[in-house]
Amino acid sequence: MNKSIKIQRLKAFFGPLKPWLAGIALLLILRYTGMLAGISFLTQSALMKTGAMDFDPVQTERSAPAFDYNFTIKDLKGNLVDVNEFKGKVIFINLWATWCGPCRVEMPSIQRLYDAVDHDKIVFIMLSLDAEEHHKKVTRYIEDEQHTFPVYTPHKSLPRQLRVPSIPTTFIIDKEGRIKSKEVGAANYDTKEIREFLNNLTK
């Protein structure tokens, strides 16, 4: 087989693959330059404004397993908090990290929800899963974004229910200690529906 025939066959084989190879190369470049996270952030921020990502408590209220309160968390000043102290209250738990683009997308809506509810009846646990050595980064991020909701980090291990495979993940616990909602992925929590849902759980 002469050289020209080999070249033609190679072109015939790889020709249809060129768009795919170019796409894969582009994704790798975006991924390793950090640009992919930025694009994801912008895309999800735009979707948030359309209402497509509004949290719908009705869809996630079907089962209500018991919540495990037996763990301890730390606030950003290093004070230990026993989660058992929150028994009898509605709890909003959000697992997040500073490196998580979707987490950052939903943060402003969680802040607005926090501002709108009764903190004596509804407890917020914004649980950062950043590595312990990145504590200053977490503190700086919260300060820069001017978030006022309570932020914590795990102390030792978390219960199995909170060992989630992806973040952000949000749990809502009722006064009786039942998991009334679990939302995986970014969502808009600044809605009338979620405020009414939380307030109804306090009654």
N, C-alpha and C positions, 0 to 999 in steps of 0.2 A: 504494500500500500504506500503510495507516494505521499510526500509531505503535505501537498495542497489538499488532498482528500481528507487527511487527518484533521487539518485545520477547519475544513468545512463541517466535518462531523462534530467537532468541538463547539463550533459556533451554533450549530443546530441544537446541541444539547443545552448549552448555557444561555442561549439567546432568550428563551422564555423566562429564565430565572433572574434575569437582570433586574427587573423591577423589585422582586422580592429581596434580592441581595442588597439592593440600594436602600430599601426600607429598613432591613435589619441593621445595616451599617449606620443609618441615621439614628435609629433608636439607641444603638450602643453609644454613639457620640453624645446624644442628649442625656443618656443615663449617667455616663461617667464624667460629664462636665457639670452635672447638677441642673441642667436646663430642663430636664424632663419633669422634675419636681415643681419647678416654677410654672411650666405649662399646665400641669395638673392643677395647681393651686388656682391659676387664673380661670381655667375651664370650670372647676367646681364652684368658684366664687360667682361666675356668671350664671350657672345653673341655680344656685341658691336664690338669686334674685327673681327667677322665673316662677318660683313656687314648686318646682319639680322635686325638690329635696325636702319639702316640709315633712316634719315628723308626724306620723299618723298613729296615735296610741290605740285606735280601734283594732288595727291589724296585728298588734303585738300583745294583746291582752288575753289571749286564748287560754294560756296555762299560767298557773301561779305557784311554782315550787317555793319551798321555804328558803329564806336567805340565811346564810351562815355569818353571824355577827362576830365570830370568834377570831378576830385578828386585830392587829394594831397598826396604826399609821403615824407618820410624822408630819407636822406642819413645817413650813419653810424656815422657822426659827429653831427647829430641832426638837420641839416638844412632842412627846408621845401622846397619842389619843387612842383610847380603847373604843372601838366601834360599837361595843355594847352600850355605850353611853347614849347612842342615838336610837335605841329601841323606843317604840311608841311614837316615832315621828316618820313622816314621809322622807325618803332619802333619794336624792338624785346623784348617781355615781357615774362619772365619766372617766374612762381610761384613755390617756392621751400621752403625747410626747412632743418635745419641741421640734424634733426632726420629721414629724409626721405632717405632711401638707394638708390632708383632709381634716386633721385635728385643728389646725390653725384656721381653716376655712369656717368651721362651725363655732369657734370660740366667741366671736362677737354676738351671735344669736343666743348662746348660753348666758353671756353676761347680761343681755337684755332680759332674758327670762329670770335670772337671779334678781335683777333689780325690781321685777314686777311681783314677786311672791312674798309671802309671810315667812321670814327666816326663823320665827319661833316654832313654826309647824313643819317647815320643809327645809331639810338639811342638804347642802351641796357638798359633795366630796369629789373634787377635781383631782384625780389621782395620776400624777406624772410617773411614767414608766422609764424616764431617762435614767441612764446609769448614774450611780451615786457620785461619781467624780464630776458629773456635769451639773451639780446642784446650783452653782452660781449662774450657769446658763439659764436654768429654769427660772430662778429668781429674777434675773435681768429681763427675760422675756415677759414675765408677768408684769413687771414694773413698766417696761417700755410700752406694752399694750394697754396699760392702765386698767387691768382686770382687778376686780375687787372680790370675786368669789373665793372661797377658801381652797387653797391648793395644798395637797399632801403628797407624800411619797410613801411607798411601802416600807414597813419595818419588818424585816425577816420575810417570811413567806406569806403569800396571799391564799385565801381559800380557793378550792378547785373552781368554783363558779366564776372567779375573776381572772383565771389564767386563760385569757382569751388568745386565739391565734392571730387576731388582727385588731388594729385600732384605727380610728376611734371606735369604742364600744361603750354604750350607755345603758345603765340599769336604772329602773325606777322601782323602789321598794315601798310597799304600803305600811300603814301603822301596825298591822298584824305580822309584819315580817315576811310578806310574800312578794316574790318578784313579779310585778305586774306588767313589766315591759322590759324588753331587751332589744336595743337598736344597734346593728353592726354597720359601720360606715358613717360618713358625714351626713348630717341632717340639719335642717333649719328648726331651731327650738323657739324662735320668736314668733309664735302663733297663738291665736286665741284658743285653739283646740288643746294645745299642751298646757296652757295656763289653767283652763277649766278642768282638764284631766287631773292635774296635780291638786288643785283646790278641792275637787270632789273626793280625792283620797284622804284629805285631812278631816272629813266630816264623819 
